[in-house]
Amino acid sequence: MAATHRRSRIVLTTAVAAAAVSLSACTAVVDGAAVAGDRGPCTHVDAPMLDVPASSSSEPRMRIPEPLGWQRDTELEDYDSNIRLALWNPHAAGENSVGVMVWVVPDANPAAIFDKFEMGLVKGLEHEGLPTDVTRTANTLCGLPSEMITFAAADSATGDTASTLAVVAESGGDTYLITVLQVVDPEDQAQLRETETMLTGFEVLPSAADTQT
C-alpha cells in the first residue's frame, strides 16, 4: 500500500475522530431520539453483506456490502479503537477505502448531534490543513436519522474526495453515532460505484441483546 494512501486514510480518520470527540459537549435533549428497534426497511443492494464487529451485545448490529475484490484493512482498524471495520481495494490504482466508526455520545437530539459533528469535522480538517467546505444532505437509513456529509479529502495534489455517512441510533440505554467514512479517487468511476453501493446498502439493526428479548 502506498505511503501517501496510508497517510490520507489516517488524516481523514483523525479528522472524523476529532469531530466525534467534540460531541462530548452536546446538551442532553431527549426529543426526537432514535429509539433502538424502531426500524424502517433498509435499502438492499446486490452485493454480499459483511457483519461489522460490535464491541458489546448492546451495540447496534451493523452490516455493510462487500464488493468483489475488497478486503479488511486490519492496519487501519488497529489505528483507532473506534474503528469497527475498515475495507480497501488493493487492486485499485488510486485511494479507495471505507471505514466504519462508532462512538457512544451523550443523549441528544439527532439534529444537535449532526450539527456538533460538522463543527468538529471542520475543525479537524482545518487542523490537518485540508479544505473545510462541507455539504450535508439529510436522509434516513433503516428508519434512523442520517446525514451524508461530503468534503474534499487528502492533499491538494491528489484531488481525492470523501463522504461520511452519519447515523444516530439508541441501543441498550446509550446513544450511538455511527459513521461510514468513504475516501475515493474521483477519476475511478468503478470504485465510485462500488463505494456508493457500500454507503447505500449499509445497515444499522437492533442489537444482539434486543433480538434475544
VENJOBEL-V456355 format. One record per residue. N is the residue number from 1. RES is the residue in one small letter. SS is DSSP state (h for helix, s for strand, l for the rest). PSI is psi as a letter, one per 20 degrees, with the letter a starting at -180 (NA if undefined). NEAR is the number of other ideal C-beta (glycine too) atoms within 12 Angstrom. Layout:
n=N res=RES ss=SS psi=PSI near=NEAR
n=N res=RES ss=SS psi=PSI near=NEAR
This chain:
n=1 res=m ss=l psi=p near=23
n=2 res=a ss=l psi=q near=19
n=3 res=a ss=h psi=h near=11
n=4 res=t ss=h psi=h near=19
n=5 res=h ss=h psi=g near=31
n=6 res=r ss=h psi=g near=22
n=7 res=r ss=h psi=g near=25
n=8 res=s ss=h psi=h near=37
n=9 res=r ss=h psi=g near=39
n=10 res=i ss=h psi=h near=30
n=11 res=v ss=h psi=g near=33
n=12 res=l ss=h psi=h near=46
n=13 res=t ss=h psi=g near=41
n=14 res=t ss=h psi=g near=32
n=15 res=a ss=h psi=g near=42
n=16 res=v ss=h psi=h near=49
n=17 res=a ss=h psi=h near=33
n=18 res=a ss=h psi=h near=31
n=19 res=a ss=h psi=g near=41
n=20 res=a ss=h psi=h near=40
n=21 res=v ss=h psi=h near=26
n=22 res=s ss=h psi=i near=29
n=23 res=l ss=h psi=i near=36
n=24 res=s ss=h psi=i near=20
n=25 res=a ss=h psi=j near=18
n=26 res=c ss=l psi=q near=29
n=27 res=t ss=l psi=p near=18
n=28 res=a ss=l psi=p near=17
n=29 res=v ss=l psi=p near=20
n=30 res=v ss=l psi=i near=16
n=31 res=d ss=l psi=p near=13
n=32 res=g ss=l psi=j near=19
n=33 res=a ss=l psi=q near=28
n=34 res=a ss=l psi=o near=39
n=35 res=v ss=l psi=p near=23
n=36 res=a ss=l psi=p near=31
n=37 res=g ss=l psi=i near=23
n=38 res=d ss=l psi=m near=20
n=39 res=r ss=l psi=p near=26
n=40 res=g ss=l psi=a near=18
n=41 res=p ss=l psi=p near=12
n=42 res=c ss=l psi=r near=26
n=43 res=t ss=l psi=p near=26
n=44 res=h ss=l psi=p near=15
n=45 res=v ss=l psi=r near=23
n=46 res=d ss=l psi=m near=14
n=47 res=a ss=l psi=q near=27
n=48 res=p ss=l psi=q near=18
n=49 res=m ss=s psi=p near=23
n=50 res=l ss=s psi=p near=25
n=51 res=d ss=s psi=p near=19
n=52 res=v ss=s psi=p near=35
n=53 res=p ss=l psi=p near=22
n=54 res=a ss=l psi=q near=27
n=55 res=s ss=l psi=i near=26
n=56 res=s ss=l psi=r near=19
n=57 res=s ss=l psi=i near=17
n=58 res=s ss=l psi=i near=26
n=59 res=e ss=l psi=q near=34
n=60 res=p ss=l psi=q near=45
n=61 res=r ss=s psi=q near=38
n=62 res=m ss=s psi=q near=39
n=63 res=r ss=s psi=q near=31
n=64 res=i ss=s psi=q near=42
n=65 res=p ss=s psi=q near=34
n=66 res=e ss=l psi=n near=29
n=67 res=p ss=l psi=q near=32
n=68 res=l ss=l psi=p near=15
n=69 res=g ss=l psi=i near=17
n=70 res=w ss=l psi=q near=30
n=71 res=q ss=s psi=r near=24
n=72 res=r ss=s psi=q near=26
n=73 res=d ss=l psi=n near=29
n=74 res=t ss=h psi=h near=16
n=75 res=e ss=h psi=g near=21
n=76 res=l ss=h psi=h near=34
n=77 res=e ss=h psi=h near=26
n=78 res=d ss=l psi=i near=14
n=79 res=y ss=l psi=h near=24
n=80 res=d ss=l psi=p near=29
n=81 res=s ss=l psi=i near=14
n=82 res=n ss=l psi=i near=33
n=83 res=i ss=s psi=o near=37
n=84 res=r ss=s psi=h near=36
n=85 res=l ss=s psi=p near=37
n=86 res=a ss=s psi=p near=40
n=87 res=l ss=s psi=q near=43
n=88 res=w ss=s psi=r near=39
n=89 res=n ss=l psi=o near=34
n=90 res=p ss=l psi=i near=20
n=91 res=h ss=l psi=i near=17
n=92 res=a ss=l psi=q near=30
n=93 res=a ss=l psi=h near=16
n=94 res=g ss=l psi=a near=30
n=95 res=e ss=l psi=o near=40
n=96 res=n ss=s psi=o near=45
n=97 res=s ss=s psi=q near=47
n=98 res=v ss=s psi=p near=48
n=99 res=g ss=s psi=p near=44
n=100 res=v ss=s psi=p near=49
n=101 res=m ss=s psi=q near=41
n=102 res=v ss=s psi=p near=40
n=103 res=w ss=s psi=q near=38
n=104 res=v ss=s psi=p near=29
n=105 res=v ss=s psi=r near=39
n=106 res=p ss=l psi=q near=26
n=107 res=d ss=l psi=o near=27
n=108 res=a ss=l psi=r near=32
n=109 res=n ss=l psi=p near=24
n=110 res=p ss=h psi=h near=37
n=111 res=a ss=h psi=h near=24
n=112 res=a ss=h psi=h near=29
n=113 res=i ss=h psi=g near=44
n=114 res=f ss=h psi=g near=38
n=115 res=d ss=h psi=g near=28
n=116 res=k ss=h psi=h near=32
n=117 res=f ss=h psi=g near=43
n=118 res=e ss=h psi=g near=35
n=119 res=m ss=h psi=g near=26
n=120 res=g ss=h psi=h near=36
n=121 res=l ss=h psi=g near=45
n=122 res=v ss=h psi=g near=28
n=123 res=k ss=h psi=g near=24
n=124 res=g ss=h psi=g near=31
n=125 res=l ss=h psi=g near=30
n=126 res=e ss=h psi=g near=19
n=127 res=h ss=h psi=h near=19
n=128 res=e ss=l psi=j near=30
n=129 res=g ss=l psi=k near=15
n=130 res=l ss=l psi=q near=32
n=131 res=p ss=l psi=q near=23
n=132 res=t ss=l psi=j near=22
n=133 res=d ss=l psi=p near=18
n=134 res=v ss=s psi=p near=33
n=135 res=t ss=s psi=p near=20
n=136 res=r ss=s psi=p near=24
n=137 res=t ss=s psi=o near=18
n=138 res=a ss=s psi=q near=21
n=139 res=n ss=s psi=a near=23
n=140 res=t ss=s psi=q near=25
n=141 res=l ss=s psi=o near=37
n=142 res=c ss=l psi=k near=33
n=143 res=g ss=l psi=j near=24
n=144 res=l ss=s psi=q near=40
n=145 res=p ss=s psi=p near=33
n=146 res=s ss=s psi=r near=37
n=147 res=e ss=s psi=q near=33
n=148 res=m ss=s psi=p near=29
n=149 res=i ss=s psi=p near=39
n=150 res=t ss=s psi=q near=28
n=151 res=f ss=s psi=r near=32
n=152 res=a ss=s psi=q near=29
n=153 res=a ss=l psi=p near=42
n=154 res=a ss=l psi=a near=37
n=155 res=d ss=l psi=q near=21
n=156 res=s ss=l psi=h near=13
n=157 res=a ss=l psi=h near=12
n=158 res=t ss=l psi=h near=29
n=159 res=g ss=l psi=j near=20
n=160 res=d ss=l psi=q near=37
n=161 res=t ss=s psi=r near=33
n=162 res=a ss=s psi=q near=45
n=163 res=s ss=s psi=p near=37
n=164 res=t ss=s psi=o near=45
n=165 res=l ss=s psi=p near=45
n=166 res=a ss=s psi=p near=50
n=167 res=v ss=s psi=p near=46
n=168 res=v ss=s psi=p near=48
n=169 res=a ss=s psi=q near=43
n=170 res=e ss=s psi=p near=37
n=171 res=s ss=s psi=p near=39
n=172 res=g ss=l psi=k near=26
n=173 res=g ss=l psi=i near=17
n=174 res=d ss=s psi=q near=26
n=175 res=t ss=s psi=p near=37
n=176 res=y ss=s psi=p near=43
n=177 res=l ss=s psi=p near=50
n=178 res=i ss=s psi=p near=49
n=179 res=t ss=s psi=q near=50
n=180 res=v ss=s psi=o near=43
n=181 res=l ss=s psi=p near=52
n=182 res=q ss=s psi=p near=46
n=183 res=v ss=s psi=p near=51
n=184 res=v ss=s psi=q near=41
n=185 res=d ss=l psi=o near=31
n=186 res=p ss=l psi=i near=23
n=187 res=e ss=l psi=i near=17
n=188 res=d ss=l psi=n near=24
n=189 res=q ss=h psi=h near=15
n=190 res=a ss=h psi=g near=22
n=191 res=q ss=h psi=h near=33
n=192 res=l ss=h psi=g near=26
n=193 res=r ss=h psi=h near=20
n=194 res=e ss=h psi=g near=34
n=195 res=t ss=h psi=h near=44
n=196 res=e ss=h psi=g near=29
n=197 res=t ss=h psi=g near=29
n=198 res=m ss=h psi=g near=43
n=199 res=l ss=h psi=g near=41
n=200 res=t ss=h psi=g near=28
n=201 res=g ss=h psi=j near=30
n=202 res=f ss=l psi=p near=47
n=203 res=e ss=s psi=p near=37
n=204 res=v ss=s psi=o near=44
n=205 res=l ss=s psi=r near=33
n=206 res=p ss=l psi=q near=31
n=207 res=s ss=l psi=r near=29
n=208 res=a ss=h psi=h near=22
n=209 res=a ss=h psi=h near=20
n=210 res=d ss=h psi=h near=24
n=211 res=t ss=h psi=i near=16
n=212 res=q ss=l psi=i near=11
n=213 res=t ss=l psi=NA near=12
